[in-house]
Amino acid sequence: MRISLSRILLVLVTLAVVATAIGVVYTRHQHRQLFGELMRLERERDELNIEFSRLQLEQATWSEANRIDQVARERLNMKFPEASDVVVVRP
């Protein structure tokens, strides 16, 4: 029962080819999963960028001087002091 060197090489090469094929399939599977995750994260990034732009616009609207003045006058009943009400303190 003598096994020839060529048969051993054939079995080794066959095993190497099968292992390589399994590695390729596994790598392709990982690539597809990671690509899907990348696409999901890019969509999420784009949605967050849109929301950030909206929030910046809203912040700009709320922080305008005339808007602050309007809220101070309407809600807090504030007004600019008269010249006679201003007191200057000097050291």
DRENPA-3360 file (N, C-alpha, C; in nm, 2 decimals, always signed):
BEGIN
1 = MRISLSRI = +0.08/-0.12/+0.00/+0.00/+0.00/+0.00/+0.09/+0.12/+0.00 ~ +0.14/+0.15/-0.11/+0.23/+0.26/-0.12/+0.16/+0.37/-0.19 ~ +0.17/+0.49/-0.13/+0.11/+0.61/-0.19/+0.21/+0.68/-0.26 ~ +0.19/+0.72/-0.38/+0.29/+0.79/-0.46/+0.30/+0.93/-0.43 ~ +0.41/+0.99/-0.45/+0.43/+1.14/-0.43/+0.33/+1.22/-0.51 ~ +0.30/+1.18/-0.63/+0.21/+1.26/-0.71/+0.07/+1.26/-0.66 ~ +0.03/+1.15/-0.59/-0.10/+1.15/-0.53/-0.11/+1.24/-0.41 ~ +0.00/+1.24/-0.33/+0.00/+1.32/-0.21/+0.00/+1.47/-0.26;
9 = LLVLVTLA = +0.07/+1.50/-0.36/+0.07/+1.64/-0.41/-0.07/+1.68/-0.47 ~ -0.13/+1.58/-0.53/-0.26/+1.61/-0.59/-0.36/+1.63/-0.48 ~ -0.36/+1.56/-0.37/-0.45/+1.58/-0.26/-0.42/+1.72/-0.19 ~ -0.29/+1.75/-0.17/-0.25/+1.88/-0.11/-0.30/+1.99/-0.20 ~ -0.28/+1.98/-0.33/-0.32/+2.09/-0.42/-0.47/+2.10/-0.42 ~ -0.54/+1.99/-0.41/-0.69/+1.99/-0.41/-0.74/+2.06/-0.28 ~ -0.68/+2.02/-0.17/-0.71/+2.09/-0.04/-0.68/+2.24/-0.04 ~ -0.57/+2.27/-0.10/-0.53/+2.42/-0.11/-0.63/+2.49/-0.20;
17 = VVATAIGV = -0.68/+2.43/-0.31/-0.77/+2.50/-0.39/-0.91/+2.51/-0.32 ~ -0.95/+2.41/-0.25/-1.08/+2.41/-0.18/-1.07/+2.52/-0.07 ~ -0.96/+2.52/+0.01/-0.94/+2.62/+0.11/-0.94/+2.76/+0.05 ~ -0.87/+2.78/-0.06/-0.87/+2.91/-0.12/-1.01/+2.95/-0.17 ~ -1.08/+2.86/-0.22/-1.22/+2.89/-0.27/-1.31/+2.93/-0.15 ~ -1.30/+2.86/-0.04/-1.37/+2.89/+0.08/-1.33/+3.03/+0.13 ~ -1.20/+3.06/+0.12/-1.15/+3.19/+0.16/-1.21/+3.30/+0.08 ~ -1.22/+3.28/-0.05/-1.27/+3.38/-0.15/-1.42/+3.40/-0.12;
25 = VYTRHQHR = -1.49/+3.29/-0.10/-1.64/+3.30/-0.07/-1.66/+3.38/+0.06 ~ -1.58/+3.35/+0.16/-1.59/+3.42/+0.29/-1.56/+3.57/+0.27 ~ -1.45/+3.60/+0.20/-1.41/+3.74/+0.18/-1.52/+3.82/+0.10 ~ -1.57/+3.75/+0.00/-1.68/+3.82/-0.08/-1.80/+3.85/+0.01 ~ -1.84/+3.75/+0.10/-1.95/+3.77/+0.19/-1.92/+3.88/+0.28 ~ -1.80/+3.89/+0.34/-1.77/+4.00/+0.43/-1.77/+4.13/+0.35 ~ -1.72/+4.14/+0.23/-1.72/+4.26/+0.15/-1.87/+4.31/+0.13 ~ -1.96/+4.22/+0.10/-2.10/+4.26/+0.08/-2.16/+4.31/+0.21;
33 = QLFGELMR = -2.13/+4.24/+0.32/-2.19/+4.29/+0.45/-2.13/+4.43/+0.48 ~ -2.00/+4.45/+0.46/-1.94/+4.58/+0.50/-1.98/+4.69/+0.40 ~ -2.00/+4.65/+0.27/-2.05/+4.75/+0.18/-2.19/+4.80/+0.21 ~ -2.28/+4.70/+0.25/-2.41/+4.74/+0.30/-2.41/+4.83/+0.42 ~ -2.32/+4.80/+0.51/-2.31/+4.88/+0.63/-2.26/+5.02/+0.59 ~ -2.16/+5.03/+0.50/-2.11/+5.16/+0.45/-2.22/+5.24/+0.39 ~ -2.31/+5.18/+0.31/-2.42/+5.25/+0.25/-2.52/+5.30/+0.35 ~ -2.55/+5.22/+0.45/-2.64/+5.26/+0.56/-2.58/+5.38/+0.64;
41 = LERERDEL = -2.45/+5.37/+0.67/-2.38/+5.48/+0.74/-2.38/+5.61/+0.66 ~ -2.36/+5.59/+0.53/-2.35/+5.71/+0.44/-2.49/+5.78/+0.44 ~ -2.60/+5.70/+0.43/-2.73/+5.75/+0.43/-2.76/+5.82/+0.57 ~ -2.72/+5.76/+0.67/-2.73/+5.82/+0.81/-2.66/+5.95/+0.82 ~ -2.53/+5.95/+0.76/-2.45/+6.08/+0.76/-2.52/+6.19/+0.68 ~ -2.58/+6.15/+0.57/-2.65/+6.25/+0.49/-2.77/+6.31/+0.56 ~ -2.84/+6.22/+0.63/-2.96/+6.26/+0.70/-2.92/+6.36/+0.82 ~ -2.81/+6.32/+0.88/-2.76/+6.40/+0.99/-2.71/+6.54/+0.94;
49 = NIEFSRLQ = -2.65/+6.54/+0.83/-2.61/+6.67/+0.77/-2.72/+6.76/+0.73 ~ -2.83/+6.70/+0.68/-2.95/+6.77/+0.65/-3.01/+6.83/+0.78 ~ -3.02/+6.75/+0.88/-3.08/+6.79/+1.01/-2.99/+6.90/+1.07 ~ -2.86/+6.89/+1.06/-2.77/+6.99/+1.11/-2.79/+7.12/+1.04 ~ -2.80/+7.12/+0.91/-2.83/+7.24/+0.83/-2.96/+7.31/+0.88 ~ -3.06/+7.23/+0.90/-3.19/+7.28/+0.94/-3.17/+7.35/+1.08 ~ -3.10/+7.28/+1.17/-3.08/+7.33/+1.30/-3.00/+7.46/+1.30 ~ -2.90/+7.47/+1.21/-2.82/+7.59/+1.20/-2.91/+7.71/+1.15;
57 = LEQATWSE = -3.00/+7.68/+1.05/-3.09/+7.78/+1.00/-3.19/+7.82/+1.12 ~ -3.23/+7.73/+1.19/-3.32/+7.76/+1.30/-3.25/+7.84/+1.41 ~ -3.13/+7.81/+1.44/-3.05/+7.89/+1.53/-3.03/+8.03/+1.48 ~ -3.00/+8.04/+1.36/-2.98/+8.17/+1.30/-3.10/+8.26/+1.31 ~ -3.22/+8.19/+1.29/-3.35/+8.26/+1.30/-3.37/+8.31/+1.44 ~ -3.35/+8.22/+1.53/-3.38/+8.25/+1.67/-3.28/+8.35/+1.73 ~ -3.16/+8.36/+1.68/-3.06/+8.45/+1.74/-3.05/+8.58/+1.67 ~ -3.14/+8.61/+1.58/-3.13/+8.74/+1.51/-3.17/+8.85/+1.62;
65 = ANRIDQVA = -3.10/+8.96/+1.61/-3.12/+9.07/+1.71/-3.27/+9.11/+1.71 ~ -3.33/+9.13/+1.60/-3.47/+9.18/+1.60/-3.56/+9.07/+1.66 ~ -3.53/+8.95/+1.65/-3.61/+8.84/+1.71/-3.60/+8.85/+1.86 ~ -3.47/+8.86/+1.91/-3.45/+8.87/+2.05/-3.52/+9.00/+2.11 ~ -3.51/+9.11/+2.03/-3.58/+9.23/+2.08/-3.73/+9.21/+2.08 ~ -3.78/+9.15/+1.98/-3.93/+9.12/+1.98/-3.97/+9.04/+2.10 ~ -3.90/+8.93/+2.13/-3.94/+8.84/+2.24/-3.92/+8.92/+2.37 ~ -3.81/+9.00/+2.39/-3.79/+9.08/+2.51/-3.91/+9.17/+2.53;
73 = RERLNMKF = -3.95/+9.24/+2.42/-4.06/+9.33/+2.44/-4.20/+9.27/+2.46 ~ -4.23/+9.16/+2.39/-4.36/+9.10/+2.40/-4.37/+9.01/+2.53 ~ -4.28/+8.92/+2.55/-4.29/+8.83/+2.66/-4.24/+8.88/+2.80 ~ -4.14/+8.96/+2.80/-4.08/+9.01/+2.92/-4.12/+9.16/+2.95 ~ -4.19/+9.22/+2.86/-4.23/+9.36/+2.88/-4.11/+9.45/+2.90 ~ -4.00/+9.42/+2.83/-3.88/+9.50/+2.84/-3.88/+9.61/+2.74 ~ -3.81/+9.72/+2.77/-3.79/+9.83/+2.68/-3.66/+9.90/+2.70 ~ -3.61/+9.98/+2.61/-3.49/+10.05/+2.63/-3.51/+10.16/+2.74;
81 = PEASDVVV = -3.42/+10.18/+2.83/-3.44/+10.28/+2.93/-3.44/+10.42/+2.87 ~ -3.51/+10.51/+2.93/-3.51/+10.65/+2.89/-3.37/+10.71/+2.93 ~ -3.33/+10.82/+2.87/-3.21/+10.88/+2.90/-3.20/+10.92/+3.05 ~ -3.32/+10.96/+3.10/-3.32/+11.01/+3.24/-3.30/+10.89/+3.34 ~ -3.33/+10.77/+3.29/-3.32/+10.65/+3.38/-3.18/+10.59/+3.38 ~ -3.09/+10.64/+3.30/-2.95/+10.59/+3.29/-2.87/+10.66/+3.39 ~ -2.80/+10.58/+3.47/-2.71/+10.63/+3.57/-2.57/+10.58/+3.54 ~ -2.47/+10.68/+3.53/-2.34/+10.64/+3.50/-2.26/+10.65/+3.63;
89 = VRP = -2.19/+10.54/+3.67/-2.11/+10.53/+3.79/-1.97/+10.54/+3.75 ~ -1.90/+10.64/+3.81/-1.76/+10.66/+3.77/-1.67/+10.62/+3.90 ~ -1.56/+10.56/+3.88/-1.47/+10.52/+3.99/-1.41/+10.64/+4.06;
% end
